[in-house]
Amino acid sequence: MLDLLAHHPSTAKHIAYEMAQYFVADQPPQSLVNKLVDAFMRSDGDTAVMLRVLFHAPEFWDAKYAQVKFKPPFRFVVSALRADGIFPQGDTRKLQGAIGQMGEPLYRCQTPNGYSNTNDQWLNSDAVLKRISFVKALGQLANNDAPQTIEASQGRNWSANTLARSRRQRRI
């Protein structure tokens, strides 16, 4: 039965769509999904082959899909830690708490399909405020300038007004 499921075209379509959605956009281009389906079927589901097709596809590099994904909390926290060069040792309960406060408590998803990978789940004003608070606390922990930490962890997509306000708030 598992072999039947693994080789069924619907499995290929589902996995291809999820991969394109994860890496490109909430509504990935159908042409990219089709390329990934073909790669899945040709390679008997080899993920490395699918990733090579994905990363070499013009749709992956299309400017209209650049930075359209909003990271879920776990990926955001990991990115922020990497941006600051912080590698926590030992007890990680505070980090787990921060991830949980942002709405993605580790191993606590209520449904078997896992947490959502789409912007509608994670992109809202409350989430952004919690992320800013986390990054500011992280900046203080790392003894860094908080606005620089915010810029680094968020991909430098802040408007000049937001950066000015953040820097002004830090001086107060």
PASEBA-1860 file (N, C-alpha, C; in nm, 3 decimals):
! residues 172
1> MLDLLAHH> 0.081/-0.118/0.000/0.000/0.000/0.000/0.087/0.126/0.000 ~ 0.195/0.124/0.080/0.284/0.241/0.084/0.350/0.266/-0.051 ~ 0.390/0.159/-0.120/0.447/0.176/-0.254/0.347/0.239/-0.350 ~ 0.222/0.195/-0.341/0.117/0.251/-0.425/0.101/0.401/-0.398 ~ 0.097/0.439/-0.271/0.085/0.580/-0.236/0.208/0.660/-0.280 ~ 0.326/0.605/-0.257/0.450/0.676/-0.289/0.464/0.703/-0.438 ~ 0.409/0.616/-0.521/0.424/0.631/-0.666/0.301/0.690/-0.734 ~ 0.204/0.728/-0.658/0.081/0.784/-0.716/0.105/0.929/-0.759
9> PSTAKHIA> 0.051/0.969/-0.874/0.069/1.108/-0.921/0.018/1.213/-0.822 ~ -0.083/1.181/-0.745/-0.134/1.277/-0.646/-0.031/1.306/-0.538 ~ 0.047/1.205/-0.503/0.154/1.225/-0.405/0.259/1.320/-0.461 ~ 0.295/1.299/-0.587/0.392/1.387/-0.652/0.341/1.530/-0.656 ~ 0.214/1.548/-0.691/0.156/1.683/-0.697/0.155/1.749/-0.560 ~ 0.119/1.673/-0.459/0.113/1.729/-0.324/0.251/1.772/-0.275 ~ 0.347/1.684/-0.290/0.482/1.716/-0.243/0.542/1.831/-0.324 ~ 0.521/1.831/-0.454/0.573/1.940/-0.538/0.512/2.073/-0.500
17> YEMAQYFV> 0.381/2.075/-0.477/0.314/2.199/-0.439/0.366/2.249/-0.304 ~ 0.378/2.159/-0.207/0.426/2.197/-0.074/0.569/2.252/-0.081 ~ 0.652/2.191/-0.162/0.791/2.236/-0.175/0.795/2.375/-0.239 ~ 0.719/2.395/-0.346/0.717/2.525/-0.412/0.658/2.631/-0.319 ~ 0.557/2.593/-0.243/0.495/2.687/-0.149/0.594/2.725/-0.039 ~ 0.670/2.631/0.010/0.766/2.656/0.117/0.877/2.751/0.071 ~ 0.928/2.730/-0.050/1.044/2.806/-0.095/1.012/2.929/-0.179 ~ 0.894/2.935/-0.242/0.870/3.042/-0.339/0.758/3.136/-0.297
25> ADQPPQSL> 0.635/3.085/-0.287/0.521/3.173/-0.258/0.403/3.090/-0.208 ~ 0.314/3.155/-0.137/0.195/3.085/-0.087/0.114/3.024/-0.202 ~ 0.108/3.094/-0.313/0.043/3.043/-0.434/0.151/3.031/-0.541 ~ 0.227/2.920/-0.540/0.340/2.909/-0.633/0.292/2.898/-0.778 ~ 0.376/2.938/-0.872/0.338/2.928/-1.013/0.319/2.781/-1.053 ~ 0.213/2.756/-1.128/0.182/2.619/-1.169/0.293/2.559/-1.254 ~ 0.361/2.642/-1.333/0.471/2.591/-1.416/0.582/2.532/-1.330 ~ 0.611/2.594/-1.217/0.712/2.543/-1.126/0.665/2.413/-1.062
33> VNKLVDAF> 0.542/2.410/-1.018/0.487/2.288/-0.958/0.494/2.173/-1.058 ~ 0.460/2.200/-1.183/0.465/2.095/-1.286/0.608/2.041/-1.305 ~ 0.706/2.131/-1.304/0.846/2.088/-1.316/0.885/1.997/-1.199 ~ 0.839/2.033/-1.080/0.870/1.953/-0.962/0.798/1.818/-0.965 ~ 0.676/1.816/-1.015/0.604/1.689/-1.031/0.682/1.598/-1.125 ~ 0.726/1.653/-1.238/0.803/1.574/-1.334/0.932/1.521/-1.271 ~ 0.999/1.606/-1.195/1.123/1.562/-1.129/1.094/1.451/-1.029 ~ 0.985/1.464/-0.956/0.947/1.361/-0.859/0.922/1.228/-0.929
41> MRSDGDTA> 0.845/1.232/-1.037/0.811/1.109/-1.108/0.934/1.046/-1.176 ~ 1.019/1.129/-1.235/1.138/1.076/-1.303/1.239/1.017/-1.205 ~ 1.249/1.077/-1.086/1.353/1.036/-0.990/1.302/0.943/-0.882 ~ 1.177/0.901/-0.893/1.117/0.814/-0.792/1.112/0.884/-0.656 ~ 1.086/1.015/-0.660/1.068/1.090/-0.536/1.196/1.136/-0.469 ~ 1.305/1.144/-0.542/1.433/1.186/-0.485/1.429/1.337/-0.456 ~ 1.434/1.373/-0.329/1.424/1.512/-0.287/1.539/1.596/-0.342 ~ 1.658/1.541/-0.347/1.773/1.617/-0.397/1.752/1.655/-0.543
49> VMLRVLFH> 1.697/1.566/-0.622/1.670/1.596/-0.763/1.565/1.707/-0.772 ~ 1.460/1.698/-0.689/1.356/1.800/-0.690/1.412/1.936/-0.650 ~ 1.499/1.939/-0.551/1.558/2.066/-0.508/1.647/2.126/-0.616 ~ 1.721/2.041/-0.688/1.804/2.093/-0.799/1.715/2.157/-0.905 ~ 1.604/2.090/-0.938/1.510/2.147/-1.036/1.455/2.280/-0.983 ~ 1.416/2.282/-0.857/1.361/2.403/-0.796/1.459/2.519/-0.803 ~ 1.581/2.495/-0.759/1.679/2.604/-0.750/1.732/2.650/-0.886 ~ 1.712/2.569/-0.989/1.753/2.610/-1.124/1.636/2.661/-1.208
57> APEFWDAK> 1.517/2.658/-1.153/1.400/2.703/-1.228/1.395/2.855/-1.234 ~ 1.359/2.912/-1.348/1.348/3.058/-1.358/1.243/3.115/-1.263 ~ 1.140/3.037/-1.236/1.036/3.084/-1.144/1.091/3.108/-1.003 ~ 1.187/3.026/-0.962/1.248/3.041/-0.830/1.320/3.176/-0.820 ~ 1.381/3.219/-0.928/1.460/3.342/-0.929/1.381/3.464/-0.975 ~ 1.255/3.446/-1.008/1.172/3.556/-1.056/1.160/3.663/-0.948 ~ 1.186/3.788/-0.984/1.184/3.898/-0.887/1.049/3.917/-0.820 ~ 0.941/3.880/-0.887/0.810/3.900/-0.825/0.786/3.806/-0.706
65> YAQVKFKP> 0.869/3.704/-0.693/0.856/3.613/-0.578/0.964/3.637/-0.472 ~ 1.047/3.737/-0.493/1.154/3.766/-0.397/1.095/3.818/-0.266 ~ 1.131/3.757/-0.158/1.095/3.800/-0.022/0.945/3.817/-0.002 ~ 0.866/3.726/-0.058/0.721/3.732/-0.037/0.675/3.640/0.076 ~ 0.764/3.555/0.124/0.729/3.464/0.231/0.760/3.527/0.367 ~ 0.670/3.509/0.461/0.688/3.556/0.599/0.720/3.433/0.682 ~ 0.835/3.432/0.744/0.880/3.312/0.814/0.791/3.276/0.933 ~ 0.763/3.148/0.949/0.696/3.105/1.072/0.789/3.132/1.191
73> PFRFVVSA> 0.735/3.138/1.313/0.815/3.176/1.430/0.943/3.095/1.451 ~ 0.938/2.965/1.437/1.059/2.885/1.460/1.170/2.926/1.364 ~ 1.138/2.935/1.236/1.239/2.974/1.138/1.286/3.117/1.161 ~ 1.196/3.204/1.205/1.234/3.342/1.235/1.336/3.347/1.349 ~ 1.310/3.275/1.457/1.401/3.275/1.572/1.537/3.219/1.532 ~ 1.539/3.111/1.458/1.666/3.053/1.413/1.741/3.154/1.326 ~ 1.671/3.221/1.236/1.735/3.322/1.151/1.791/3.438/1.232 ~ 1.715/3.482/1.333/1.761/3.592/1.417/1.886/3.552/1.495
81> LRADGIFP> 1.888/3.430/1.546/2.006/3.382/1.618/2.127/3.376/1.526 ~ 2.106/3.327/1.406/2.217/3.320/1.309/2.265/3.459/1.271 ~ 2.171/3.552/1.249/2.208/3.689/1.210/2.293/3.755/1.317 ~ 2.264/3.725/1.442/2.338/3.784/1.553/2.460/3.702/1.593 ~ 2.475/3.584/1.536/2.588/3.499/1.573/2.575/3.440/1.712 ~ 2.452/3.422/1.758/2.427/3.366/1.891/2.395/3.219/1.878 ~ 2.467/3.138/1.952/2.444/2.994/1.952/2.423/2.951/2.096 ~ 2.295/2.945/2.138/2.267/2.918/2.279/2.316/2.780/2.323
89> QGDTRKLQ> 2.372/2.778/2.442/2.421/2.653/2.500/2.329/2.613/2.615 ~ 2.300/2.488/2.628/2.223/2.440/2.743/2.074/2.467/2.733 ~ 2.019/2.528/2.836/1.875/2.546/2.851/1.820/2.642/2.745 ~ 1.725/2.593/2.668/1.666/2.675/2.561/1.519/2.707/2.589 ~ 1.478/2.697/2.713/1.337/2.721/2.745/1.292/2.862/2.711 ~ 1.379/2.961/2.727/1.339/3.098/2.692/1.314/3.111/2.542 ~ 1.399/3.047/2.464/1.377/3.050/2.319/1.249/2.976/2.283 ~ 1.227/2.863/2.344/1.104/2.787/2.319/0.982/2.869/2.360
97> GAIGQMGE> 0.994/2.942/2.471/0.885/3.029/2.515/0.857/3.140/2.416 ~ 0.964/3.198/2.361/0.946/3.305/2.262/0.877/3.251/2.137 ~ 0.919/3.135/2.093/0.857/3.073/1.975/0.710/3.044/2.005 ~ 0.681/2.995/2.124/0.544/2.967/2.163/0.459/3.092/2.170 ~ 0.515/3.201/2.223/0.441/3.327/2.232/0.409/3.382/2.093 ~ 0.493/3.350/1.997/0.468/3.395/1.860/0.366/3.306/1.789 ~ 0.323/3.200/1.855/0.215/3.119/1.800/0.251/2.982/1.746 ~ 0.375/2.940/1.765/0.417/2.811/1.711/0.488/2.728/1.820
105> PLYRCQTP> 0.418/2.696/1.929/0.487/2.620/2.034/0.538/2.486/1.981 ~ 0.662/2.455/2.015/0.724/2.334/1.963/0.647/2.209/2.006 ~ 0.622/2.123/1.909/0.557/1.993/1.932/0.418/2.007/1.994 ~ 0.349/2.116/1.970/0.218/2.136/2.029/0.109/2.168/1.925 ~ 0.136/2.140/1.800/0.036/2.164/1.697/-0.084/2.073/1.722 ~ -0.203/2.130/1.717/-0.324/2.056/1.749/-0.368/1.962/1.637 ~ -0.325/1.989/1.516/-0.368/1.906/1.404/-0.251/1.824/1.350 ~ -0.280/1.710/1.287/-0.170/1.624/1.239/-0.097/1.678/1.117
113> NGYSNTND> -0.152/1.779/1.051/-0.086/1.832/0.931/0.019/1.937/0.962 ~ 0.040/1.969/1.088/0.144/2.063/1.127/0.102/2.208/1.115 ~ 0.194/2.297/1.150/0.167/2.440/1.143/0.163/2.486/0.998 ~ 0.088/2.589/0.975/0.072/2.644/0.841/0.203/2.705/0.791 ~ 0.221/2.702/0.661/0.338/2.758/0.598/0.301/2.882/0.515 ~ 0.183/2.938/0.538/0.137/3.050/0.457/0.136/3.180/0.538 ~ 0.148/3.290/0.467/0.154/3.421/0.531/0.030/3.454/0.612 ~ -0.086/3.407/0.569/-0.209/3.443/0.641/-0.208/3.394/0.786
121> QWLNSDAV> -0.131/3.292/0.815/-0.120/3.241/0.951/-0.027/3.326/1.037 ~ 0.078/3.381/0.977/0.185/3.443/1.055/0.198/3.594/1.038 ~ 0.145/3.650/0.932/0.167/3.792/0.904/0.050/3.875/0.955 ~ 0.070/3.936/1.071/-0.028/4.027/1.129/0.045/4.121/1.224 ~ -0.021/4.225/1.268/0.046/4.328/1.350/0.096/4.271/1.482 ~ 0.021/4.182/1.545/0.065/4.122/1.671/0.193/4.042/1.652 ~ 0.198/3.965/1.545/0.318/3.885/1.518/0.440/3.973/1.495 ~ 0.421/4.081/1.421/0.534/4.171/1.393/0.583/4.236/1.523
129> LKRISFVK> 0.493/4.280/1.609/0.533/4.340/1.737/0.608/4.240/1.824 ~ 0.561/4.116/1.828/0.630/4.014/1.908/0.769/3.985/1.852 ~ 0.782/3.989/1.722/0.913/3.966/1.661/1.008/4.082/1.690 ~ 0.957/4.203/1.683/1.041/4.319/1.715/1.087/4.312/1.859 ~ 0.997/4.277/1.950/1.034/4.265/2.092/1.140/4.157/2.111 ~ 1.123/4.045/2.044/1.221/3.936/2.056/1.358/3.981/2.005 ~ 1.359/4.047/1.890/1.487/4.089/1.832/1.554/4.195/1.917 ~ 1.475/4.285/1.975/1.534/4.385/2.065/1.596/4.318/2.187
137> ALGQLANN> 1.525/4.224/2.245/1.580/4.151/2.360/1.704/4.074/2.319 ~ 1.702/4.016/2.203/1.817/3.943/2.154/1.935/4.037/2.131 ~ 1.907/4.155/2.080/2.012/4.254/2.058/2.077/4.298/2.188 ~ 1.995/4.313/2.293/2.050/4.349/2.424/2.134/4.235/2.480 ~ 2.087/4.112/2.458/2.160/3.995/2.505/2.296/3.986/2.437 ~ 2.296/4.015/2.309/2.420/4.006/2.232/2.504/4.132/2.243 ~ 2.451/4.233/2.320/2.520/4.361/2.335/2.540/4.428/2.200 ~ 2.437/4.413/2.115/2.439/4.475/1.983/2.346/4.593/1.981
145> DAPQTIEA> 2.359/4.672/1.877/2.267/4.782/1.854/2.136/4.722/1.802 ~ 2.028/4.735/1.874/1.902/4.670/1.840/1.853/4.700/1.699 ~ 1.856/4.826/1.650/1.809/4.848/1.514/1.888/4.771/1.409 ~ 2.019/4.755/1.431/2.096/4.675/1.337/2.051/4.530/1.342 ~ 2.023/4.480/1.461/1.976/4.344/1.475/1.842/4.326/1.405 ~ 1.753/4.423/1.423/1.624/4.416/1.357/1.644/4.415/1.206 ~ 1.729/4.501/1.155/1.753/4.506/1.011/1.809/4.374/0.962 ~ 1.906/4.318/1.032/1.969/4.195/0.988/1.872/4.077/0.990
153> SQGRNWSA> 1.792/4.066/1.095/1.705/3.950/1.107/1.584/3.957/1.017 ~ 1.545/4.075/0.973/1.425/4.089/0.891/1.458/4.109/0.743 ~ 1.581/4.095/0.705/1.615/4.107/0.564/1.628/4.249/0.514 ~ 1.647/4.344/0.604/1.667/4.484/0.568/1.551/4.540/0.485 ~ 1.431/4.502/0.518/1.312/4.548/0.445/1.237/4.658/0.518 ~ 1.299/4.721/0.616/1.231/4.823/0.695/1.231/4.955/0.619 ~ 1.124/5.030/0.633/1.118/5.163/0.572/1.208/5.257/0.653 ~ 1.245/5.367/0.592/1.329/5.466/0.661/1.258/5.517/0.787
161> NTLARSRR> 1.126/5.535/0.781/1.048/5.582/0.895/1.055/5.481/1.010 ~ 1.039/5.352/0.981/1.044/5.250/1.085/1.181/5.244/1.149 ~ 1.286/5.251/1.070/1.422/5.249/1.125/1.448/5.371/1.212 ~ 1.402/5.487/1.168/1.422/5.609/1.247/1.350/5.598/1.380 ~ 1.227/5.548/1.380/1.152/5.533/1.505/1.219/5.431/1.597 ~ 1.267/5.323/1.540/1.333/5.220/1.621/1.459/5.276/1.686 ~ 1.535/5.352/1.611/1.658/5.411/1.665/1.626/5.517/1.770 ~ 1.521/5.595/1.747/1.479/5.697/1.844/1.435/5.631/1.975
169> QRRI> 1.358/5.522/1.962/1.307/5.453/2.081/1.423/5.398/2.164 ~ 1.528/5.351/2.098/1.641/5.294/2.169/1.712/5.399/2.254 ~ 1.716/5.525/2.207/1.786/5.630/2.279/1.711/5.675/2.403 ~ 1.581/5.649/2.408/1.500/5.696/2.520/1.531/5.620/2.646
END
